[in-house]
Amino acid sequence: MPRKRPSNRQSSLFARERETRPLAARMRPATLDEFVGQEHLLGAGRPLRDAIERGAPGSMIFWGPPGSGKTTLANLVATSTARIFVPFSAVTEGVPRIREIVGEARDRLESGGEQTILFIDEIHRLNKAQQDSLLPPAEDGTITLIGATTENPSFEVIGALLSRTRVFVLQPLSPDDIERLLSRALTDAERGLGSSRLIVEPDALSLMAVEADGDARRALTVLEAAAAHLGAEGTVTVEIAREAMQKRFARYDKAGEEHFNLLSAYHKSLRGSDPQGALYWMARMLDGGEDPMTLFRRAIAMAAEDVGLADPNALLVAVAARDAFHMLGAPEGYLPLAEMTIYLATAPKSNSAKVALDAALDAARNSPAAPVPLHIRNAPTPLMKELGYHKGYQYAHNSLDAYLPQEYLPDQLRGTEFYRPGGFGHEKKIAERLEWWAKLRSGDEKRERERKNVSRETED
């Protein structure tokens, strides 16, 4: 039976609907072959592609940045496997709506109907009770759950739900991928801007693709804004593209995973003696609105942990830079922050203090009752003196070298080394000093052995 052609009135309604929907929504791919990017998931023979083509996708979570195609891919999974696609808002809906969706899905299955994909965008916004309510229907197959999130699911999604899903990581789209999408939108007369005969200069196209930062939605929105500004048959130049983009905001969440990723990159660049990388990550965090005190706290910790005694001034510089920022405020206070960053990155490195601290703490836990040697005990009363407290203690300043060899560790830890100096910067001098003191101790012990031998010979 031939299909009815839509009436002129219906055609105009469809046209108006297309015009009112954003370009990014109109250009969503209708098939897997139209999907751009994520080749590591959808390339030939890849597990996700294989599962979709077999019609058995299973419950899954898509984790990736905005505009990487999470919602689009969930729709394509439903279309490709002939399942009902039911979206759920993690912001405005709750457990009653989940029960309703699950009930409808169960009724369809019992009547021989289609299976149901329950799609939850921003699944990390669900509370624990809401996530718990998804466990039974996802486990017994009443629904296929597909969640999408921009946050690390290992932090935001309960373990029981993670164990019932596969997590697929989507990457930001490359500039080449974005250019393909923009070119498709420019030539598609039905869904895109093809009928407007808009011209985009190559440099403007490249600019939009690069500055979209992997976000297809952002790129298409900029293109649509430029088209609306110019009208039909206009030409998008670099200047027009920049005007349409307005301000390019950094992708940075001060409370989420990206916060910790950038802070980690900053610390590791300092530790790895790369001032260029450290300055870049510092600038990224400042541009994203990070509190400079967060950077100072990490840098002060790094000065003690990773520079340490190789350059004791590093800690002084870090603390002074923080105090200077308190006095100056932004933006002048960014200068001591940058100076501190460069100093720490280029300073000699040693973690000997951290290693020594960890070793000493282990020893303290393993020997919590080791008695203090009598000669270094305090003796404020006559009784304590009678018991031998403080007896034999040698006052270091009685020596010209301000060093008199004696034991300070408990007997059971005698000879233990917690601190071993590194080979760079100030620690070279510390190593020389320790070696000299070791020779003094060795000489003192030798003299003590000789004295005892003489005493025995006299007695004999």
MARKOL-300435 format. One record per residue (C-alpha): residue in three letters; x, y, z. Coordinates in steps of 0.5 Angstrom, whole numbers, padded with zeros to 4 digits, always signed. Example, Ala and Ser with C-alpha at 12.3 -4.5 7.8 and 13.67 -1.06 7.14 Angstrom:
<zazas>
ala+0025-0009+0016;ser+0027-0002+0014;
</zazas>
This chain:
<zazas>
met+0000+0000+0000;pro+0003+0007-0002;arg+0005+0012+0003;lys+0001+0018+0004;arg+0005+0024+0002;pro+0004+0029+0007;ser+0000+0035+0006;asn+0002+0042+0005;arg+0000+0044+0012;gln+0004+0038+0015;ser+0010+0040+0011;ser+0010+0047+0013;leu+0009+0044+0020;phe+0015+0040+0020;ala+0019+0046+0017;arg+0017+0050+0023;glu+0019+0045+0028;arg+0026+0044+0024;glu+0027+0051+0024;thr+0025+0052+0032;arg+0030+0046+0034;pro+0037+0048+0035;leu+0042+0046+0030;ala+0045+0041+0034;ala+0039+0037+0036;arg+0037+0037+0028;met+0044+0034+0026;arg+0044+0028+0031;pro+0046+0022+0027;ala+0040+0018+0025;thr+0045+0011+0024;leu+0051+0009+0027;asp+0055+0010+0020;glu+0053+0017+0021;phe+0056+0018+0028;val+0063+0021+0028;gly+0068+0020+0033;gln+0069+0015+0038;glu+0072+0010+0034;his+0075+0006+0040;leu+0068+0004+0042;leu+0064+0004+0035;gly+0070+0002+0030;ala+0069-0005+0027;gly+0070-0011+0031;arg+0070-0006+0038;pro+0066-0009+0044;leu+0060-0004+0044;arg+0059-0004+0036;asp+0059-0012+0036;ala+0054-0012+0042;ile+0049-0007+0038;glu+0050-0011+0032;arg+0048-0017+0036;gly+0042-0013+0039;ala+0044-0015+0046;pro+0047-0008+0048;gly+0046-0010+0056;ser+0046-0004+0061;met+0052+0001+0061;ile+0054+0008+0063;phe+0057+0013+0058;trp+0062+0017+0061;gly+0065+0023+0057;pro+0065+0031+0057;pro+0060+0035+0054;gly+0058+0034+0047;ser+0062+0028+0046;gly+0055+0024+0044;lys+0053+0020+0050;thr+0046+0022+0049;thr+0046+0021+0041;leu+0049+0014+0042;ala+0044+0012+0047;asn+0039+0014+0042;leu+0042+0010+0037;val+0043+0004+0041;ala+0035+0004+0042;thr+0034+0005+0034;ser+0039+0000+0032;thr+0036-0006+0037;ala+0029-0004+0036;arg+0028-0002+0043;ile+0023+0003+0046;phe+0027+0009+0049;val+0025+0012+0055;pro+0029+0018+0058;phe+0029+0020+0065;ser+0031+0026+0068;ala+0035+0025+0074;val+0034+0033+0076;thr+0026+0033+0076;glu+0024+0026+0077;gly+0024+0021+0082;val+0023+0014+0085;pro+0015+0014+0083;arg+0017+0015+0076;ile+0022+0010+0076;arg+0017+0005+0078;glu+0012+0007+0073;ile+0017+0006+0067;val+0019-0001+0070;gly+0012-0003+0070;glu+0010+0000+0063;ala+0017-0004+0061;arg+0014-0011+0065;asp+0007-0010+0061;arg+0010-0009+0054;leu+0015-0015+0055;glu+0009-0020+0058;ser+0005-0018+0052;gly+0010-0020+0047;gly+0012-0012+0046;glu+0019-0009+0045;gln+0024-0009+0050;thr+0026-0002+0054;ile+0032+0002+0054;leu+0031+0007+0060;phe+0036+0013+0059;ile+0038+0017+0065;asp+0042+0023+0063;glu+0047+0026+0069;ile+0046+0019+0072;his+0051+0022+0078;arg+0045+0026+0080;leu+0041+0021+0083;asn+0041+0020+0090;lys+0043+0013+0093;ala+0035+0011+0094;gln+0034+0012+0087;gln+0040+0008+0084;asp+0038+0003+0089;ser+0031+0002+0086;leu+0034+0001+0079;leu+0038-0005+0081;pro+0032-0010+0081;pro+0030-0009+0074;ala+0037-0008+0071;glu+0039-0015+0074;asp+0032-0019+0072;gly+0032-0016+0065;thr+0026-0012+0065;ile+0030-0006+0063;thr+0036-0004+0059;leu+0039+0001+0063;ile+0044+0007+0060;gly+0046+0012+0064;ala+0050+0018+0062;thr+0055+0022+0066;thr+0060+0028+0066;glu+0063+0025+0072;asn+0067+0020+0074;pro+0062+0014+0076;ser+0067+0011+0080;phe+0066+0017+0085;glu+0058+0018+0084;val+0055+0011+0082;ile+0054+0006+0087;gly+0058+0000+0087;ala+0052-0005+0086;leu+0050-0001+0080;leu+0057-0001+0077;ser+0057-0008+0078;arg+0051-0009+0073;thr+0053-0004+0068;arg+0059-0004+0063;val+0063+0003+0063;phe+0065+0006+0056;val+0069+0012+0056;leu+0068+0017+0051;gln+0073+0022+0049;pro+0073+0029+0047;leu+0072+0030+0039;ser+0078+0032+0035;pro+0078+0038+0031;asp+0078+0034+0025;asp+0072+0030+0027;ile+0068+0037+0029;glu+0070+0040+0022;arg+0067+0034+0019;leu+0060+0035+0023;leu+0060+0043+0021;ser+0061+0041+0014;arg+0056+0036+0014;ala+0051+0041+0017;leu+0053+0046+0012;thr+0051+0042+0006;asp+0045+0038+0009;ala+0039+0042+0006;glu+0034+0038+0010;arg+0037+0038+0017;gly+0042+0043+0017;leu+0044+0050+0013;gly+0045+0047+0006;ser+0039+0051+0004;ser+0042+0058+0006;arg+0048+0057+0002;leu+0052+0059+0007;ile+0060+0060+0006;val+0065+0059+0011;glu+0072+0060+0010;pro+0077+0055+0011;asp+0081+0059+0017;ala+0074+0060+0020;leu+0072+0053+0020;ser+0078+0051+0023;leu+0078+0056+0029;met+0071+0054+0030;ala+0073+0046+0030;val+0079+0048+0035;glu+0076+0052+0040;ala+0070+0048+0041;asp+0075+0044+0045;gly+0072+0037+0043;asp+0064+0039+0044;ala+0060+0038+0038;arg+0054+0042+0041;arg+0058+0048+0042;ala+0061+0048+0035;leu+0054+0047+0032;thr+0051+0052+0036;val+0057+0057+0034;leu+0056+0056+0027;glu+0048+0057+0028;ala+0049+0063+0031;ala+0054+0066+0025;ala+0049+0064+0020;ala+0043+0067+0024;his+0047+0074+0024;leu+0049+0074+0017;gly+0043+0071+0014;ala+0042+0067+0007;glu+0049+0067+0003;gly+0053+0070+0008;thr+0060+0069+0009;val+0063+0067+0016;thr+0070+0070+0016;val+0075+0069+0022;glu+0072+0075+0025;ile+0065+0073+0025;ala+0067+0066+0028;arg+0070+0070+0034;glu+0064+0074+0035;ala+0059+0068+0035;met+0064+0064+0040;gln+0064+0070+0045;lys+0068+0068+0051;arg+0071+0061+0051;phe+0070+0058+0058;ala+0075+0053+0060;arg+0072+0046+0062;tyr+0074+0046+0069;asp+0069+0044+0075;lys+0072+0046+0082;ala+0069+0041+0086;gly+0069+0035+0081;glu+0074+0030+0078;glu+0077+0035+0073;his+0079+0039+0079;phe+0083+0034+0082;asn+0086+0032+0075;leu+0089+0039+0074;leu+0091+0039+0081;ser+0095+0033+0080;ala+0098+0035+0073;tyr+0101+0041+0077;his+0104+0037+0083;lys+0107+0032+0078;ser+0110+0038+0073;leu+0113+0041+0079;arg+0116+0034+0082;gly+0118+0033+0075;ser+0122+0039+0074;asp+0118+0042+0068;pro+0117+0049+0069;gln+0113+0050+0063;gly+0108+0044+0065;ala+0107+0047+0072;leu+0106+0054+0069;tyr+0101+0052+0064;trp+0097+0048+0069;met+0097+0053+0074;ala+0094+0058+0069;arg+0089+0053+0067;met+0086+0053+0074;leu+0086+0060+0075;asp+0083+0061+0069;gly+0078+0056+0071;gly+0076+0060+0077;glu+0080+0056+0082;asp+0082+0059+0089;pro+0089+0061+0089;met+0090+0058+0096;thr+0089+0051+0093;leu+0095+0052+0089;phe+0099+0055+0095;arg+0097+0049+0099;arg+0099+0044+0094;ala+0105+0048+0093;ile+0107+0048+0100;ala+0106+0041+0101;met+0110+0039+0095;ala+0116+0044+0097;ala+0116+0039+0104;glu+0115+0033+0100;asp+0119+0033+0094;val+0124+0039+0094;gly+0125+0038+0102;leu+0132+0038+0104;ala+0135+0039+0097;asp+0133+0046+0098;pro+0130+0048+0105;asn+0129+0055+0102;ala+0124+0052+0097;leu+0119+0052+0103;leu+0120+0059+0105;val+0119+0061+0098;ala+0112+0058+0098;val+0110+0060+0104;ala+0113+0067+0103;ala+0109+0067+0096;arg+0102+0065+0099;asp+0103+0071+0104;ala+0105+0076+0098;phe+0098+0074+0095;his+0094+0075+0101;met+0098+0082+0101;leu+0097+0084+0094;gly+0091+0080+0092;ala+0089+0078+0084;pro+0092+0080+0079;glu+0098+0082+0082;gly+0098+0076+0087;tyr+0099+0072+0081;leu+0106+0074+0080;pro+0109+0071+0087;leu+0105+0065+0085;ala+0108+0064+0078;glu+0115+0066+0081;met+0114+0060+0087;thr+0112+0055+0081;ile+0118+0057+0077;tyr+0122+0056+0083;leu+0119+0049+0086;ala+0120+0046+0079;thr+0127+0048+0078;ala+0129+0047+0085;pro+0133+0040+0086;lys+0129+0035+0089;ser+0129+0030+0094;asn+0124+0026+0098;ser+0129+0024+0103;ala+0125+0027+0109;lys+0118+0024+0107;val+0122+0017+0107;ala+0125+0018+0113;leu+0118+0020+0116;asp+0115+0014+0114;ala+0120+0010+0116;ala+0120+0013+0123;leu+0113+0012+0124;asp+0113+0005+0122;ala+0118+0004+0127;ala+0114+0008+0132;arg+0108+0003+0131;asn+0112-0003+0131;ser+0116-0001+0138;pro+0111+0003+0142;ala+0114+0001+0149;ala+0121+0002+0147;pro+0124+0005+0153;val+0128+0012+0153;pro+0135+0010+0154;leu+0137+0012+0162;his+0143+0017+0160;ile+0138+0022+0156;arg+0132+0022+0161;asn+0130+0028+0164;ala+0132+0028+0172;pro+0129+0033+0176;thr+0128+0029+0182;pro+0134+0026+0187;leu+0130+0019+0186;met+0131+0019+0179;lys+0138+0021+0179;glu+0139+0015+0184;leu+0136+0011+0179;gly+0141+0013+0174;tyr+0137+0018+0170;his+0141+0022+0166;lys+0147+0019+0168;gly+0153+0019+0163;tyr+0150+0024+0158;gln+0155+0028+0155;tyr+0153+0035+0153;ala+0155+0036+0146;his+0157+0044+0147;asn+0163+0041+0151;ser+0166+0039+0145;leu+0170+0044+0140;asp+0166+0041+0134;ala+0159+0041+0138;tyr+0159+0033+0137;leu+0160+0028+0142;pro+0158+0021+0140;gln+0153+0017+0144;glu+0147+0013+0143;tyr+0140+0016+0142;leu+0136+0011+0140;pro+0133+0005+0144;asp+0137-0001+0145;gln+0132-0005+0140;leu+0133+0000+0135;arg+0140+0002+0135;gly+0144+0003+0129;thr+0137+0004+0125;glu+0137+0009+0119;phe+0131+0013+0118;tyr+0134+0019+0114;arg+0139+0018+0108;pro+0141+0024+0105;gly+0140+0025+0097;gly+0145+0027+0092;phe+0143+0034+0090;gly+0143+0041+0093;his+0144+0042+0100;glu+0143+0035+0102;lys+0150+0034+0099;lys+0153+0038+0105;ile+0148+0034+0110;ala+0151+0028+0107;glu+0158+0030+0108;arg+0157+0032+0115;leu+0153+0026+0117;glu+0159+0022+0114;trp+0164+0026+0119;trp+0160+0025+0125;ala+0160+0017+0123;lys+0168+0017+0123;leu+0168+0021+0130;arg+0163+0015+0132;ser+0167+0010+0129;gly+0174+0013+0132;asp+0171+0014+0139;glu+0168+0007+0139;lys+0175+0005+0137;arg+0178+0008+0143;glu+0173+0006+0148;arg+0175-0002+0146;glu+0182+0000+0147;arg+0181+0003+0154;lys+0177-0003+0156;asn+0183-0008+0153;val+0188-0004+0157;ser+0183-0005+0163;arg+0183-0012+0162;glu+0190-0013+0161;thr+0192-0009+0168;glu+0187-0013+0172;asp+0190-0020+0169;
</zazas>
